């Protein structure tokens, strides 16, 4: 039977008839339960009988335990009713884990929307939306008295500081009136008497939402940033409790914050990516800061970005949406281009006064420096640092942490590779040479191309850079900040002269601002062969430049991409995002087009591609999957999420066949057919799962294509 004929036959099958279920003393004896399982074909509701003893406790949104497949399986009651389509006898509910409804109607609607958007399962989304239960914390919070919450008046629009941005006063007015404004905000660095810091302006926007009787939610990339922002909001909004949601806080603290929001004892929440699902009562404003940060992208199924969750939530709950940052992501610019969100930017005259001077010296300027112009840190940068250190601290941003990240043959300059696994060789502070992939020692080493044994450095990390600057500026304190350092990331430094060397995202905040900022190895960030590398580079440079004083010098070095460098010099983030979006539209890449990446066994990927071609989708591939690609902890569709098996190659998709052969392919569709593509992928996943066929990892709108 052909595929269309089979589909027609399936459509002709009559739907199961509903029958009424009667139970003594129970009004709605049928509980429709969503099982806590990532298996795609089980992503539906199963009917169970509610015994009279559990009637009061088994409310909609409660956790339960049921018997399924001969095992006790946890789930959530999604609905209660009096009818069922099951022809046989209904199995009873096993146990109500807690009679507290942890799922609100708004959360259930959001879970379904996110699952449909990402072609995933609701159980995977539930793992993000509802933290694990902590019984002691639940008992303590349910018995605690509800604190009084302050009553707020709308902020004075003229004194709130939003007048510095075109459309800012209108944003506050609509929030206070209970409307749902949506805006993409390119924030300027805070300058006393000129423009308020973004934290202060965000607090005033949240106050406008509170004045309208609604709550607020802010999502940031890291726990440290969430805690710092929460403290700032508590100072700006004195008396208003602010809850912090982060997986790093542990089950008790995280669940306690979740319950306070659920029970209406707090109206403001700040947290990392999973906090986008926080049960804020009557959400009025959902905000995300620095949405281009890849840490806001969920690395496990359903691989959804926090920005996407908040956009869906804004539409479902009628809340305002604010996508903010010093730079602008391509995805946010897509919202502006479609007219779905407003552009919230400062006028050019204010930009020139608030932003530090940015320089990107080219070949003529560097040639004028003589031989030193070809150095990694030319003499003009040394002079800028020396003048800055006379008055205060200076920042040096290095793309990567560590000591010597890459080595090459001293004779032929070919990259030095590990003879065991082919990974790049690096050198630590102790001088030992080892592989960055397998950590095997690589001494002695012989070049397979020319037979040379000498090695030379080609990539220097932050630790080595700090040592070199310490020798170049004797007597000046040098501070190195980064996740790889023994002391970790440094949050802040004082205004005394010092050199601060930091990796992107680990820059400390300097009291009064930096006197100079040096951005090294620009090509290492802007010229990577990855989708969005240029936007990421611009975002990281802009965040570092925003830490400088208005009268400071910001110097970009290292052969950065010309278009990205000029966007930084002009501080034209919206223009660069607009250009990037237009280029992606020509190439049929996200976010201009919906794109799905498939990783799996060759036969399974091939069968999905055949179905995609038959449906009229644009197909690229398949090709052998590279060693680095999908996150190591990502599970394929139809398989439970979990860590990669021992010995698996880093970055390789989990759930790979025993042969180890994994193919990768792309399926593309216009944005107008994005929902159709997601539905088709979800249907294919359910069919393959039901027939116990090989699993394929499916990621919609991936950050990394190949």
N, C-alpha and C positions, 0 to 999 in steps of 0.2 A: 504494500500500500504506500502511495506517495505521501510526502509530508503534508500537503494541503488536505488530501483526503483523510488522513489520520486526524488532523486538527478538526475537520468538519464532523467526524465521527465522535470525537470527544465532546464537541460543543452540543451535539444532539443528545447526549446522555442527560436525562432529567436530574435536577438537583434533588438531594435527599430531602424527604418530607420531614417537617418538624412535628414533634409530638409533645404533648404537655406532660410534665413530671409533677406528681403530687407527693408531698411529704408532710407528715403530721407536724403542725406547729411551725413550719418554715414557709415563709411567703415566696421567696425566690430560691428554690432548692438546688438550682444548677449553677455551679461556679465554673466559669470559663477561665482556664489557667494557661498562662504562658510559661513554658518550661525553661529552666535555666540551662540551656544547651546550645552550643554554637552550630549544631548540625542544620544546614539550610532547610531540608525538607520537613523538619520539625518546628519551623518558625510559623506556627499557627496555634490557635486556641483549642484546648482539649477540655471536654466537658466532664465534670466530676459532681458527685452528689454531696450536698452539704448536710451532715447529720445535725439533728436538733441541738446536740451539745456544743457544736461549733458555730451555730447560726450567728450569735452575737459577735463573736470574734472574727469570723471570716468575712470581713468587709472588703470592698473594692480597694485595691492597692496594697493589700497585706501580703506578707511572705507566708508561703505554705509549703508543706511537704506532701507529695503525692506518690502513689505507686505507679511506675511506668516501666514497661519492659522487664518486669521482675525485680526492679530496684527502686529504692527511695530516691526521688528526684525533687529538688527544690524548684519553686516557681513563684509566680505572682498571680493573684486573682485579678484578672483584667475586667471581667464583667460578672454580673449576677443576673439570672433570668429564671423563667419558669418553663422554658421549652428547650429541647435538644434535637439534633438531627441524628444522634447515635441510635442505631436500631436496637442495640442490646441493653443489658443492665449496666447502669452507671456505677463505676467504682467510687467509693466514698473518699473524701479528703482524708489524708492521713493525720496531719497535725498543722495547726496554725503556729508558726514560729513566733509571731508577735501580732497582737491585735492592733498595733499602730499602723495606719495606712501610710506607707512611705512613698507611695505613688499618688500624685495629684492628677486630676484630669489634664492639666496643662503639660505635666511631665510625660504622661502617656501619649498625648498627641505629638509632642516633640520627639519622643523616641521613635514613633512610627514614621515621622517625616524624615528624620536623619537616616534611618535604615533604608527607606525608599530612595533617598538621594544617593547614598553610597553603595547601593546594591548589596547591602549586608543583611544581617539578622538582628531582630530586636533584642535578643539575648546579649549580643555583643555590645549593643548600645547601652543596655541596662548596666553592664559592668562599669561603664563610665558614669552613668547618671546617678546610681544609688551606691553609696559606699557599703562595705561589709558591716553587718550589724555588730554592735558592741553592747551586750546586755547590761552591764553595769552603767555605762554612760546613758543608755536609754532610760533605765529606772531613775537615775539621778535627775535627768532633764525633765521627765514627765512629772515628777513630784516637786520640782522647783517652782517658786512663784514667778509669774510673768512680770518683768520689770516695766515701769512706766516709760513710754517712748515720748520724746519731745515733739512739740508741734512747731512746724516751720512755716515761715512766711516766704514768699518768693523773693529771691535776691534782687536788689536794685540793679537793673540792667546797665545803667550808666556806670555804676561803681564796681560791677562784677569783673571787669577786665576783658570780657568777651568782645567789646567794641573794637579791639585791635584786629579782629578777623572779620572779613566780609561775610555776613550772614550769622555772626555769633549772637547778637542780641535776639534775632528771630528764633534761634535755637532755644534759648532760655525761655522765651515767651511761650513757645509751643509746648515745652516740657511742663511748665507750670500750669498750662491750661489743660493738661491731660491728653495731649495729642501724641503722635508717634513720628517725630522728625527723624530722618536718617541722613547722616552726613559723614563725609570723609575729611578728616581734619589733619592738615599738615602743620604741626606745632612748631613754633620758634623757640629757641633757647630763652629761658627766663632772664630778663634784664630789669633791674630795679628802676622804677619810674618810667619804664617804656612798655614792657609786656610782662605779664605775670607768668610764673612757671606753670607748666602743664598740669602738675598735681593740684595747684590751687584752682585753676580753671575747671578741672574735672570735678573737684569738690563742690564748686558752685553750680555746676550742671546737675550734680546729684542732689543738691539742695533744692533746685527747682523741681525735680521729680518728687522729692519728699514733700514739698509744699503742695503738690497735687494729690497727696495721699497715696503715693506709689513708692515702690522700692527701687533699688539700684544694684547693678552687678558690673564688676570690672574684672577682666581677664588679662593677666600678664604672663610672661614666659617662665619666670623662675620663682621659687618660694621666697628667696631673699627679697626680691623686688616686691612680691605681694605683701610681705610683712612690713617692709618700709612704707609702702603706699598706704597700708591699713593704719599705721601709726600717724601718717600725715593726715589722712581723712579724719581720724579721731580728734586731731588738734583743730582742723578746720571746721569740723562739725561737732563741736563739744556737746557731749551728752548723748550722741547717737552711737549705739554699739555697731561695730564693724566686725564681721566674722571672716576668718581666713580659712580657705579650703585648699588643702594640698595633700597629696599622697605621702609626702615626706614627713608629715606630722604624726603618722601612726594611726592605727584604727580607732583608738579611743578619742583622740582629739578631733580627728576628721569627722567622725560620726556625731560627736557632740555639736560641732559647728553646723553640720547638716540638720540636726534636729532643731536647733534654735531658729534656723530659718524656716523649717517646715512648720513649727508650732507658732510662728509669727512673733517670736521674741526678739528678732532682729530683722531689719529691712535692707541692710547693705551687706554685700558680700564681695570679697576680693580673693582671687585664687588663680591657680594655674589652669591648664587647658580643660580639665574635667569639670572645673567650676562653672563652665558654660551651661551646665545642666542644673545648677544650684536652685533649690525650690524657693526663690525669693517671692514673697507674697505680693501680688499685684505689681508685677515688674513694670517699671516706667522707663528706665534707661538701662540699656546693655552697652557696655563699652569694652573695647579691646585696645591695648596699647602695644605698639610695635608689632603689628600683625604679620609682618614679613619674617619674623623670627621662626626658624624651622622647628623650634621646640614647642610651638603651638600646634604642630601637626601631629596627630595621634599615630604612633608607629605600629599599632596593632589594629586588627580588624575592629571597626569598619574603616580605619584610615581616614578619618574625617578631621578637617581643620576646625579649630575653635571659632574662627571667623565665620565659617559656613553654618555652624550650629547657632551662633548668635543671630545671623541673618534670617535663618528659618524661624527662630524663636521670636524675632521682632515681628514677623508677619503673622504668626499664630497667636501671639498674646497681645498684639497691639501696642508694643513697647517701642520707644525710641532706640536708635542705634547710632553709635559713635565709633568709627574706626579711625584711630589716631596713631600718630607717630611723627618723628622728625622727618622721615622719608615716607614714600608712598609706594605701596605694593601694586603690582600689575592687576591683581584681583580686585583691589579696592578701586583702582581707576576704572576697571570694567563696570562697577556699579555706577560710577559717575557718568560714564559714556552712555550707558543705557537709560539714564535719567532716573534710576532707582534711588540714588542718594545724591545729596547736594555736595558741592565743592566748598570746603571751608578753609580758606587760605588768607594770608595776610597780604596787604598791598606791597608792591615792590619797594616803595620808599622805606617802609618799615623793615622789610627784609634786609635791605642794605645797612640799616642802622643796628639791627639786632644780631646779625650773623658775623662771625669773625672773618677776616680776609683769608681767602683760600687761594693758594698758588699751586700750580702744577707745572714746574719748570720743564721745558722741552729741550730738544737738542741744542739750539743756539745758546740758551742760558747755561746749560751744563758744559758745552764746549768752551765757553768763556772762562770757566773755572780751571781750565788746563787738565792735567792728568787726574786731579782729584774729582773732576766732574764725572768720571766713569766709575767712581767708587760707589758702594752701596749707600753710604751716607756721605754725600759730597760736602765740600767745604762750605757752600752756602747754607746747608743745613746745620753744620757745626757752628757757624756764626750766629744763626738764629737761636740755637739752643744756648749759646754762651750769653747772649744778650738777655734772653728770657730768665736764665738762672740768676741774674743779678737782682731780680725783683720777686721771683716766686718759682713755683714748680713748673715743670715741662713734661709733656706726655709723649711717649714714643709707642706707637701701635705696631705690633709685629703679627703677621697673619697666623703664625703657628707657634705653639709652645714647644718646650724641649730644648735640646742643645744643638746638635747637628742632625738635621732631619734627612738629608739626602747626601749621598756620596757618589762620586764619579771616578772613572779611571783617570789617573794623572797623566797618562800618555795620549789616549785617543778621545778622552772626555765622554765616553759612553757611560750611561747610568750603571752604577754598581748594583748587581742583583744577587740575591741569595742563591747559592748553588743547589739548595735543597728544595725550596718552594717557589723561587723566582720573585720573592718580595724585595722591596727596596732596602738597602743597607743604611743604617744610621750609626751615629757615634754619640756616646754619652759623655758626661762631664769627666768621668774617670779615664776616657780615652779608649774604652772598649768598643769594638765594632760588632754589631749584631743586626739581625733581621727585624724589621718592624712588624712583620706578619707572624713568624713562628718563633721569634726571640732566640734563635740559634746563634751562637758565636760564629763569626765569619772571618777569623784570622787563623792562618794566612789566607789571602784571597788572591786569585789570579783572574785577569780579564779574559773572558772567552773570545774576544774579538782580536786583541793584539798581543795577549800574553803578558801585559804589564801587571806589576804588583803594587804600584803606588796608588794611593787614593787622595782625592781632593774634595773639599767641601763645595757643594752647590746649593744647599738649602740650610739656612741658619735659623734657629728658633729663638724664642724670647730669652731663655736662660743665657745662651751664648751672646746675644745682643747686649744684655745687661752687663756681662763681663767686659765686652769691648768698650761700651760707653763708660764704664767705671775707670778703665785705663785712659780713655781720652779726656775725661774730666776728673782728674784727681782731686780729692777732698770734697767732692759733691756726693751726697748720699744717693744710692741707687736702690729703688724698690721695684721688684719684679712681681707682678700679679698675674695669676693664671691658675687654672684647675690642676695643671701638672706640677705646680710648685708644692714644696713641702708645707708651706703655710697657706696654700690655697689662694682664693680670690680676696683681695683687700677691698673693703667697702669705701673707705674715704681716707684722704690725707689732708694735712693742714696746709697753711699758706707759706710755709718756709721753703726756701730753694731746695729742690731735689729733682732727680730724674726718675720718672715713673715709666717702666716698661711693662706693657700689658698686651695680652691677646685680645682679639675682638670680643666684646661683651664682658670682659673682666676689668675694664678701666675704672679705677676708683674716682669718686667725686672729689675734686679739690676745693678746699675752702676759698671762695672768691674766684674760682675758675683758673684754668691753666694759662700761663703766659705764652706758651707755644705748644703746638701739636704737630708731631711728625708721623706721617703715615707711610710706612715702609713696604717695599715689595708689592706695589700695586698690581702688577700683572698676575701675581699668585692668587689674587682674589677675583679680579675682573675678567681674566682670560681663561678661566677654567672651562672645559668642554661639557658644561652642564646647563640645563634649562634654568634660567633665572640667576645665573652667576653674576651678571652685571648688576641686576637689581639688588642682590645680596651685598655686593661690594659697596654700592652706593649707600645702602642702609647702614652698614657697619662704619663707613667713613663719616657719614652724617652724625651718627650717634657719638662718635669720638669728637668731631668738630663742635658739637653742641656743648661739650664740657669746657670749651675754651672761653676766655673773656672776649668781650666785643672788640677790644683793641689788640688781640693776640694775632699771631701768624699761624696759619695751618698750611703745611707743605706736604704735598702728595708726591711720592717718589716711587721709582721702581718700574717704569714703563707701563703704567696703567692704560687701559683702553681709553682712546681719545674721547669717545662719546660720553663715557661714564665720568671721566675727569672733568670735562666741560660742564656736565650737569651739576657736579659738586661745586665747581668754581662759581657758577651762576646761581646755585641753590635753587635749581629748577627741577624739583622732584616730580611735580605733576606733569611737566612737559616730557621728561624722560620716560615716565610710566606710560604716557600716551603714545610715544613713539614705539616703545617695546610692545604695547598692546597691538598696534597696527602691524608690526612685523609678525607677531604670532598669528594674527588673523590671516595673513598671506600664507603662512606656513601650516595653517590648520593645527595650531597647538593651543593647549589650555592657557588662560581661561577663555580665549576667543572661541575655541571648540571644546566640546566634552571629549575626553580621552580616557580610555581604559587600558591599563597595562596588565598583560597576562603572563604569569610565570608558572611553568609546570612541565610535566613530561611531554615529549614531542607529539605523541599520538593524541593526548588530551587537548593540547593547545591547537593542534591541527584541526580537530573536529570542531572546536569552538570557532575557529577562523572560517571554516567552511559554512557554518551556520550564519556567521556575520556577513559573509559575502552574499549568501542567499537572501539576507534581509536588506541588502543594499548599503551596508556600512563600509566606510573607508578602512582598509586593512594595511598595516605595515608589518613585515616579518613573515614568518618567524626567523629568529637568529639564535644562536647559542647565547645563553644568558651570561653576562660578565661575572667575574668573581665577586665584584662589589656591586650591589644594587639594592635589592630589597633589604629592609632591616632584619637583623639576625633573629629578632624575637617575634617576627611577624608570622602568623599562621596562615596557611592557605584556606581558601573557601572550602568548608566542609570538614575541617580538622580543628581540634581545639587549640587555642593559643597556648604557647609555652615556650620555654627556652630552646635554643637550637641544640641538636644532639651533640654529644662530645665528638670532637674531631671534625665537625662541619666547618666548611670554609666560611670565614667571616663575610657577611653580606649576602651569602647565597640564600635563596628562598628555602624555608623549611618545608617539610613534606615532600622533598625531592624523591624521585624513584630510586630504587636500590642501585641502579646503574650509575646514578649521579648525573645523568644528562638532563639538563633543564633548558627549555627553550623560552624565549621571550618574544612577545608580539604586542602591537598596539592596535586598538580599534578606536576610530574617531568618528564623531558625528557633530553636526552643527548644534549650536546651543539650543535652537528651537526644537531639536529632537533629543535633547539630553535626557529627559524623563523616559522617553521610549527606550533609549539605550540602557539606562539603569534597570528598567523593568525586564528587559530582555536578558541582561546579565544575571539578575536575580533568579529568573525562571530557569536559565541554563544551570545555574548552581544547584537549584533544588532538584532538577531532573537528574543530574549527575550524582548528587548525594543519595537520592532515592534508589538509584540503580547500582550503588556502591562502585561507581566508576572512579578513576583516578582524579584526585583533587587538583584544582587549578587555583592559584592565588590571583585574585582580581582586585585591583586598586584603581579607583576612579580618580581622575584629575591628579595624577602623581606629580610630585616635585622632581623626581628623577625618572627620566624616560628610559634610557638605555644603560 
